[in-house]
Amino acid sequence: MKTVLTVLKITFGDFIRRTEVLIIAILGIVFIAGVSMVLLDEELAKQVTAGVERSQSVDVQKSTFVEGALVYAELFTIIISFLVGMNLIGKDIKTNAIALYLVKPISRLQYLFGKYLGAVSLSLMIFLIYELFLLLTLQIDGSGLSFPFFKILFITLFKVSLLYSMILMLVQKLPGFVASLIATAIYLTGYFAGDFFLFAISAKGLLKIGSLAIYYTLPHMVQVSPGSIMGSAGRIAPFIEWAFIYGLLYSGLWLFGGMVLFRKRAL
């Protein structure tokens, strides 16, 4: 366990100091701060609400701005995960730093698992900062608005775990940028998994089989979007259990595949 924690700490420290990660993290704070300004300024909130309702013909509640802030938080966390993922093990192999890890002695599986946990911890910490910033805004606002803080944090843990598990498997056969790009594309396409199922209902033959194959292969991200989480705040236990089981199975399969390929990889 100590060896895994050692790799985790080094990975976390290396990426938290990277300029591009810091820039994206700060940009996320700026965007969330913009939403916070709307929450704190009643007059500005009325103007923005009226504008959105006129342009989209929908009713906008103040809680909508909280959901918007959470969407920004998730978006910037995904971008950071993309940047971290593309350099997660490629840099160590390119600079031969991996040789220093593996003679500690640290096994290949301990190295890969430590990298995985370090990356997940970094993305989760940055999202936690976003959440705390939003929570502070709501406390200052004093409007009584809230959001399921720990539930959303848990779901985010599930999301970044899933994303990094896909990256770590794909990066065994593909360059870091390509692996991170494909994994992120699968992740984002997962928000449309339900559409493939609806299409399969009316489709026939190979189209039906193909649509169902895509539906069952994709992560069903729409079920863990900020909107669905905010809308199901009263059903925390079943939702958490579902996400936990789903996250373990989906992430576990990708991570296991990545570990199998990494053990066979020539370094």
Phi, psi and omega in degrees: 000324180298321181294320177297317179295326178297313178296320178302310183297318180295316180297313180300313181296319181298316186277331180291340179266356182288135185301314184295325178293317179296319180297313181295320179299318180292320177300322177299317177299319180298315180295317179293325176297325177298317177294323180297323178300321178294318180296322185276339182254104184302317182293317178295322179298319179297317181295315180294317179300314180297320180295316180294318181295324178289319185282328184245356178056045177228153176281131181246121176261165179296329178296339178299325180291327176295315177300320179298318179296321179292326176297315177300317181300316179293318182300313181289330175293322177294317179300316178296318178297323177298313181294318179292316183299322183290344179242014192296312178236343182301318181295319179297322180288319182296320182269359182065019177293337181298331179296326179291324178295312191283353177258009187295317011263140173233128180288164179299319181293320177295320178299310183294319180292322177296319176299316180299310181294324178296316180294316179299316181299319180297309181297320181293322179296317180295319177296322178299321177299317178299315180298316180296323178297316179293320179298318178298319178300315181293326177293318178293321181297320178065024183272354181087359177289147179208175175211155182290084189305304185289328179295315180292324177296318178296315180297324178293323174302315177299318183293310183291328176298317180296315182297314181291328179295321177293317180299315184294333175281314183293327183290348177289337183239349185232157173301153185305315181297315181295316180298316179294322180295314181295316180298317179294323178296318177298316179302309183290323178296336178300339177290344180251015182302320180298327179294324178294324178292318178297322178295322182295333181299318183264346182282165179225161174063224183295327178297319179294314180297316180296318180296317179293324178297317179294318181301315183280344178274326183285148169288136185274076190288334183298334181284349177236029176283158180306321180296316181290326179292315179297325183282345183242030184300335181278354182239057188291310187301307180299322182294315179297317180297317179298312182297322181295311181294314181298314181297318180297314182293310185291309180295320182299320180296314179294316182294320177298316178299319179297320180292321178298314180293324182290325178294330181269353186285138175277127183248000000 
